[in-house]
Amino acid sequence: MPSIPHRRDVLRLCGSAAVAAICCRAFGAEALAASPVSGTLRLTDAEWRQRLSPQAYDILRRGGTERAFTSPLNKEHRKGRFLCAGCALPLFASTTKFDSGTGWPSFYDHYPRAISTRIDRKFGMNRTEVSCARCMGHLGHVFDDGPKPTGLRYCMNGAAMKFEPA
């Protein structure tokens, strides 16, 4: 007797197809290669320290923040994509980058399934923390004061990312 797929599996397949179609339309075909997160990258603390610069380690693994206006990625305006410095997962297309005036690289959108978010209640305020979906490295925060079309400002630490020109 043939097995009947579970409703959850059918919905997951339909959702993946819809994400793929939206992804291609919004970001181009290269986003399809960027969107699937093929498992979580788990390393020991010693492996992370060896893999990352001291500043990237502090930000990605300890939730630190770089000083405003210190990242070379603020002045990066070439066509390409911004990758996680910890695991090289593509996070943001250069076409979504804008100058927010805050001193950190800012984007109004991200690649599908590239990030995860959670509420950050540190420092007596509620913010939305942004992490890499693959390695769970801290990237920065997202705010609702960005430009159209999303109205969002993904305020990222430059040392948590690297740039790959197109």
N, C-alpha and C positions, 0 to 999 in steps of 0.2 A: 504494500500500500504506500503510495507516495506521501511524503510528509508535507504538511501545509505550513508555509512560513508563518512565523509569529508576527502579529501586527506591528510590534516594536521594530522588527527587522525590516519590514516593508517601509515603515515610516523613515527609518534611518537611511535606507537606500534612496528614497524619494528626496529626502533632505539633502543628501550628498549631491544628487543630480542638480537640485535647485541651486545649491551653493556654487557648484561648478559653473553653471550657466551665468549666474550673477557675477561671479569672479571674472570670467572671460570678458563679459561685457564691460565691466568697470575698470579692470586693470590690464586686460590683454592676456594672451595665452600663457605668458610666463608666470602669471599668478597661480595657474593650476599646479605647476610644479612646486610653487611655494606654499600652497594652502594645506596639503595633507601633513599632519604632524605624525610622523612614524614612530610613535612611542616616546616615552619620557627619557631624557638623559639624566642618569643618576651617577654621580661621581662622589668620591670621598672628599672631605674637606682638603686633604693634602693634594689630591688630584686637581681640585679647583684652584688652589693656590699656585700650583705648577703651571696650569693652563692659562691663567689670567694675570694681567698686570696688577700691582697692588691696588691701584685706584679702581679698576674694573672689578676686582674681587670684593672690595669694600661696598661697591654699589650693588652688584648682582647678587652676592651671597649674604651681605649684611644689611642691605636696605639703605645704604648711604646715599649721599647726594653730592654731586660735584658743585663747585662754586659757579655761580652764574657768570656768563660771558667768557668761560674758559675753554669750552669745547671747540675744536676745529670744525666739527660738524655743523656749527651755527652758520658758517660761511660756505658750506657745501651746497652748490646749486646745479651741479651736473645732473644729467639724466642717469638714473640707476635705481638702486634699492638699498635700504638700510637693514642690516642683518644684526641679529643678536651676537654680541661679542663672546658669549659663552658657548653657543652651540651652532652658530651660523644660520639659524632659521630666519628667512626673510620676514621682516616685520612691517615695514612701511615702504611704499613707492615714493620716489622723489616727487612725483606729480601731486602728492598730498601734503608736501612740506610747505610751511609758510612762516614768515617772520612775525612772531607773536610779541617781540619786544621784551620778553621775559628773561632772556639770556640762556635759554635752553632750546635745543632743537624741538620744534613743534610741528605736529601733523594733525590734519582734520579727519583722517581715516587710516585704517590698517588693513593688511591682508587678512582674508578670512581665516579663522582658526589659528591666527598667529599669536594672539595674546590671551591672557586670562585676567580677570579683575576681581578685586575683593575690597571690602570696606576697610579703610585704615583709620583708626581712631587715635593714633599717636598725636602728641602735642595738643591735646584737648580739642581737636576738630575732627570732623568727618570728611575724609577724602576718599577717592576711589584709586586704589593702587593698581598699577598695570605691571604684569609679569609676563615673561616669555612662556608660551604654552608648552614648549618642549622641555626646557631646563628649569623652569619656574624661577628664573633670575629676575630680580627687581629691576624694572626699567624706569619707572617714574610714576606719574599720576595723570589722570584724565579729568578735565574740567568742562563745564557746559558753557564756556564763553568763547568758543571758537567760531570760525567763519562758516558760511554755507558751503556745501549742502548739508553737513551733519550738525553744525553748531557745537562741535566738540573740539577741544584742544588737548591732544595727547602731548604732554610736556615731559620729554624724555631726557635722561642723562646721556650725553654724547659718549661718555666712556663705557657705557653699557652696550654700545652699538659699534658697528663698523660699516663703512660705505663700500658698495660694489658698483662701479660705474657700468653703464649699459654698453 
